[in-house]
Amino acid sequence: MSVLTVFADNNPAQPLFSSRDGAAIATELAKIGVNFERWRADRELAADADNATILAAYQAEIDRLVAMAGYQSWDVVSMQPEHPDRAVFREKFLSEHTHGEDEVRFFVEGAGLFCLHIEGKVYQVLCEKHDLISVPANTRHWFDMGSAPRFTAIRLFNNPEGWVAQFTGDGIADGFPKLD
């Protein structure tokens, strides 16, 4: 189940807020400009559904976001525990960074931990199946897919070139809980 845990950015040992309630998570994240929603497919998806089938099942929701925010492209990304480069990919995104455009992810299956560093706080959002998160451009954050990653996610872009990570050099991510 999805979880939002909020910490002071100088105290990773003592949460200021924690909730598993989707509405409470959405409300708390909206205060900092982050969109959090829960989506449902318009049809059952097989465990081995291909990317085109996954996108078709969520096309109405994708179209709604495109109309609202002007996203120009979308795709599907997957990571599995047996991927030979899983440790390299995990390490790459465990450092605090920003992007020149929104980071929009919808979890079709599996989970990932988004950690947002905003206004003296760290918001750790465990996103799982059916969760959409939209992190605004230039927001300091890091992402943890865990040591045995398992997820499939739809990504939406205004400009895929804008999604290049700009690392902040801040070591804050090292002090906060990771995804097991």
N, C-alpha and C positions, 0 to 999 in steps of 0.2 A: 504494500500500500504506500502511496505517496506520503512524504513527510517534509515539512518545512521546519528547520531549526535555525533560530537567529541567535548570534553571539555578538558581544562587543568585539571589535577587531583586535583588542589587546587581551582578551580572555577566552580562549577556546575551551576552557574547562567548565564554564558555567553558562548554559543556555539562558537567554533572556525570554525566549518564546519557543514553543514547539507545538505542532499540530499535525494530525493526520486527516483532518476534515478538509475536503476539497474546497468548499466555499470559504472557509477560514484562510486557507492557503492563498486562494485567489484574491481575497480582500487584502491580506497583508502585503502581498506582492504588488498589487495595484497601487499601493501607497508610494512605491518607489518606481513606478512606471513600467513594471514587468507584467506581461500578460500571462496568465495561467488558466488553461481550460481543460475540460475533459471531453474527448470526442468518442463517437461510436462509429464503426464501419456501417455502411448501408447494406452489407451482406456478410455472411460468414467467410472467413479466410482460412484456407488450408495452411498448415504449418509450413509447407514448402511453396507458398504463393510467390510468384515472380513479381518483379518490381512493377510491371504494367498493371497487374491485378491489384496490387496494394494501392497504387495511386488511384485507380478507378474506384476502389471502395471508399476512398476519402475525398473524391473529387469535389463534392458539394462543399465540404469544409475548406478545402484548398481554394476554391473559387471565392468563397466568402472572404478569406484573408487577402486574396489578390485584390478584390474590390475595395477592401478597407485600407490596405497598406501599399498597394501597387507592386507586389512582388512579381518578378519577371520570369523566374524559373524555379523548378523544384526537382528533387530527385529522391532516391532511397539509398540509405547507407546501412550496412550491416557489419557487425563485428561479433565473432564467435570465439570461444575459449581456445580453440585449436589454431587460430590465425597465427602464422609464424612471426608476424611483426607486432603482436598485441602489446608487448611490453614497451616497444619503441613508441607506438601511437599513444599509449597511456601516459608515458613520461612527457611527451611533447605538450600535452594539454594540461598537465598538473601544475604548471607555472602560471602565475597571474598574467593575463594578457587582455587586450581589447581587440575589437574588430571595427572597421570603418562602416559596417552595416549591421543591421539587426542579426542576431543569431536565433533562428526560429527552428525548433525541433519538436516533432510529434513522435512519441514512442508507440510504434505498432506492436512491439513486444520487447520484453527485457527491461533494463533499467540503466540509469546513469545519474550521477550526482553533479549538479550545477552549483557552484559556489560563487556568490556575487558579493563584491566588496564595495559597499555603498554607504556614504555618510557615517563612517566610523563603526559600521556593523558588517558582519559576514552572514549572508543568508544562504544556508545550505538547503537546496531543494532536491530531494530524491524523486526523480521522475520515473514513472513506471508505465506499463501498458495503459494506453488511452490518455496519457498526459501530453499536453502541448505547453511549451514554454517559449516565450518570445523575449529575449534579452535585448534591450535597446543598444544601438550602435554606441561605441566608445565607453561601455560599461566595463569596469575592471572585474574580471572573473577568471575562474579556472574550471575545468571539467575533469571528473574522475569516472572512468569506465570500469574500474575495479581490476583486480589481478586476473580474473577469469571472465572477461567481458562477454556479455550476451545481450545484444540489442539489435533491433531493426528500427530505423527512424526515417521519417520524411523530413527533408530539409527544404526550406524556402529561401530564396535569394532575391535581392534587388539587383545585385551585381556580384556574381561569384568571385570576381577578383577582389572585391571589397572585404571578403571574408578572411583574408590573410591575417594571421595572428601578429599583433604588435606587442611584444613582451615588455612588461613594465620594469623588470629587474627587481621587483619587490619579492622578498622571500616569504611573504605572509602565508602562502599556501602550505608551506612545510609544517606549520604549527597547528593546523586544523585537522579534524578527523577525516579519514579517507574511507572510501567504499571498499568493503572486504571482498 
